[in-house]
Amino acid sequence: MKHYGQRDGLPNVQVYDLLGGTDQLLYLGTANGLYRFNGIRFDRIAFEGQPTSISYISESNQTIWCKDFSNRLFYLEKDTLRELSILPAFLKKGLLVNYQVVDSTLYLATRQFLIRYSLRTKKHEILSKNLEDSSNIIDFKISQSYLALAINGSTRIYSLPGFSLEMEIAMPPFNTEITGNSGIFYLAYRGTYEEDALEINPKLKSINRLGKLPAYVHSNFIRVWQNKLFWCTNNGVYEHQRTPQIFERSFLANKRISDFTTDSRGNHWVSTLDHGIYLLPYAANQRLISPLQSEERVTALAKGPDGGFLAGTNMGSILTFSASGASKGTITGKSYDQIQFLDFDEQTGLLYFTHGIADLKGNLIHKQFLGRSLARDRLGNYLFAAGEHVTMAGEQLWSMPLGQKKERYIKQGKQELNIRRQRARKVLYDSFRGIYLVAFTDKLMAYSVLGDEFEITAPNGRSLVVNEMYAAPDNTVWLGTLNDGIWLFKGSTSKPEKANYPGLSGNFIKKIVGSSDGVIWVSTDKGLDCFRPQTNRFDGYREILGIAEVYLYDILALNEKLLLATDQGILQLPINPNIERRAPLLRIKSLQVNGKKWSIDDKVLPVAFKNLRIDYLPIHFQSEGLVYAQYRLGEGDVSWSTLPAGVQSLNLYGLPSGKHELELRLMANDKYSESFYWQFEVAYPIWQRWWFIALMAFCLVAATALLSRSYNKRKTKNKLLEEALASSKLTAMKAQMNPHFLYNVLNSIQGLIYANKKEEAADYLSKFSDLMRLTLNFSDKQWHEISEEISALHLYLQLEAGRFESDFSFDVRIDDATRRENPLVPSMLIQPYVENAIKHGLLHKNGPKRLTVDFSMHASVNRIIISIEDNGIGRKQSAVLAEKRAKSHRSFATQSLQSRLQILNQLLSEPVEVEILDKKNDQMQATGTVVIIRLPFKYN
């Protein structure tokens, strides 16, 4: 079971109630209010008024209802809890005991009144008029067409809708709690009252006593779950056994249980008052048995007699269980020395374990430390990994050729051989090849009856450090190593093959077990994996079963079941479980265009488009939070762009005018959600529309005719032509600049491709595509907002970072005034200076490379100041390196920048200033360069 607490984002671990909503989400009533959980993040739902604790949640007609501890009812509407203010006169006279919404009817119970209220007509009816004045309502519940009402001294069953009395059961005047399920009611008592719980069937007019809790266990309530009864207490969950009628503790010992629920996707949840919530995915496929007392843990499992199994604990006890998992008793008491292995010999009825040999009655026949592992050959001899040596015991070992070559001695009336004085982790008898395999701490050895011994190594002669071995039905021996995954010993040679099956969760193999049909389970340091020969791959199950935080001691395959010895007890599930790996769900919450709410039905975005934001809600309870959003634009965009895990909004900037098609989906556990498609259009600016072009042409003709009439008008015309010429030069320079930049970036990506770094190249191409969209949007504008320049600069620097190793870092900063005012800057003016800093300053520097770009506004000098600072080699050393290249070469970016600055200063009333400073240390050594650009204020 998966635990969620404060470290997972749950603000308060005191959870009073749970509800799995029809909207696929989980709702939690906590001391801090109502929370909603999508498997990734806990979100607090806002209150219309004063926030409060939520004690009970329900749902009717897809509306969430809840109550607090202050006689208030709430319903959820548009992500806000709104208070339902009704019948204040009744509520003032007594505590709001409980409520229940059935279709459009609300039932309310105070201490004095039971009220039926129509949510449609807003009319109410008092159902409790015939109650005695001294009666005090304790609880009520509706199930199908019956209503159970608990008052002082009795519980009454009424039929609905007429509210006629059907049954009355005398009860102690305790705090009764009622649970209803399928027309049957279950009655329990809150507190430590040692009274039987009751099962009441109104149709049969029957009352059945279910048994009671142990003394001093505090009762909360009874829940029906998977057609079984569970009693939630302050000391865990107790499961009801029909024969005899008793409750036995089942799981979550020492936890104060507050609720059970099942969400709409079949996940089971348990909430507590002090430890948050627990997820039990696929509870129908698993069963938790053997709840142990105090700090006792099951550390070893073995097949037992009559199809049952045995369990050894960390305190030295050995327990026996039937094939169904029912506890049958204890074979040995506590010795406070951990059981590391168990092995039951069906022929002799003897039990071999870490500390000796015993019979099933607990009589210790042979007291000796037998170590961590045992193997039995076809002659009845035993091989032990005993402490600091490996020993073989039997009746006639000395007559074997192997016995002539090893140290021999008599112990406990049996012949014993000392195979090797070295600690071993695992021993195995390979009956197919007739050899004994011993996994020593330094190597894997094989011994034959004939006395041969040899090391089993990797093909290159490297020793294998093996921790676990398993002989499969197809005579293949699986070798699980400490750090090198799984190897397969197939033939009779000493060269096993590496098992290169995909999907293995870790290379440290802890345990391997299998079944007769070839299904093999592997426990690693990172997971629990299942291998199926039909697929030749491993499928991970630790997260999907909700046991990622559970410590796994041992696993056992028995009777088509898999038993897991964990620190929470013994988990039982099918050896080949049919568990669906569910795809995540995608829900679109809202759209925003330029920061304002936008309707999904309005598919034409404005001309002044800057940003499209889509807020979405991923829903997935199996991924441990690893849900990724992917998107692509248009038919030509075949590659998917992936957002980081946990992100729940998509932002698109600088989309060009024209039609677009967005596709958005979620990915988790190699499963994809249904895609969200949205076709929309960014409107063309007015100057690109035909009627505007025609109008401008007419105006130009008219203006030309007027200007030809006078000399002054001709001078004005000449001045306009000069400005237009300067502007055209600026456009030409910028057009020259874009191919130069494209060359540099594509050259970087080409280097990655030549280095066979395909994934990095694909990532850079995706970023390059985003940058090109922005650049194309800039191509028809001489000026654009500084926020757009920063977005493009971020993408450019991420691309340039690919030319370096991890020693390159950059930081783009903007002060609050600049961010708020968002002034205009010349298009593609800053990027070439950044390019020069990287190419000439940082590219040839050894050690950490840092680049800082700072944007700030200075009203006192009426300037925007951009500072570009690097810790590179400096201009002097860069010039020396440049001389080594062709002397006729001159930086295209430098020529372009000088020409652009000249033209800009012709057009602007206030000039653009550029200052370049050399940084030096105390020894007058170059430590980098600072470029300061001062721009005049300019706004849209």
Secondary structure, 3 states (H helix, E strand, C coil): CEEECHHHCCCCCCEEEEEECCCCCEEEEECCEEEEECCCCEEECEECCCCCCCCEEEEECCEEEEECCCCCEEEEECCEEEECCCCHHHHHCCCEEEEEEECCEEEEEECCCEEEEECCCCCEEECCCCCCCCCCCCEEEEECCEEEEEECCEEEEEECCCCEEEEEEECCCCCEEEEEECCEEEEEECECCCCCEEEEECCCCEEEEEECCCCCCCEEEEEEECCEEEEEECCEEEEEECCCCEEEEEECCCCCEEEEEECCCCCEEEEECCCCEEEECCHHHCEEECCCCCCCCEEEEEECHHHCEEEEECCCCEEEECCCCCEEEEEECCCCCCCCCEEEECCCCEEEECCEEEECCCCEEEECCCCCCEEECCCCCEEEEECCEEEEEECCHHHCHHHHCCEEEEECCEEEEEEECCCEEEEEEECCCCEEEEEECCCEEEEECCCCEEEEECCCCCECCEEEEEECCCCCEEEEECCCCEEEECCCCCCCEECCCCCCCCCCEEEEEECCCCCEEEEECCCEEEEECCCCEEEECCCCCCCCCCCEEEEEEECCEEEEEECCEEEEEECCCCCCCCCCEEEEEEEEECCEEECCCCCEECCCCCEEEEEEEEECCCCCCCCEEEEEECCCCCCCEECCCCCCEEEEECCCCEEEEEEEEEEECCEECCCEEEEEEECCCHHHCHHHHHHHHHHHHHHHHHHCCCHHHHHHHHHHHHHHHHHHHHHHHHHHHHHHHHHHHHHHHHHHHHCCCHHHHHHHHHHHHHHHHHHHHHCCCCEEEHHHHHHHHHHHHHHHHCCCCCCEEEEEEECHHHHHHCCEEECCCHHHHHHHHHHHHHCCCCCCEEEEEEEEEEHHHCEEEEEEEECCCHHHHHHHHHHCCCCCCCCHHHHHHHHHHHHHHHHCCCCCEEEEEEEECCCCCEEEEEEEEEEECCCC
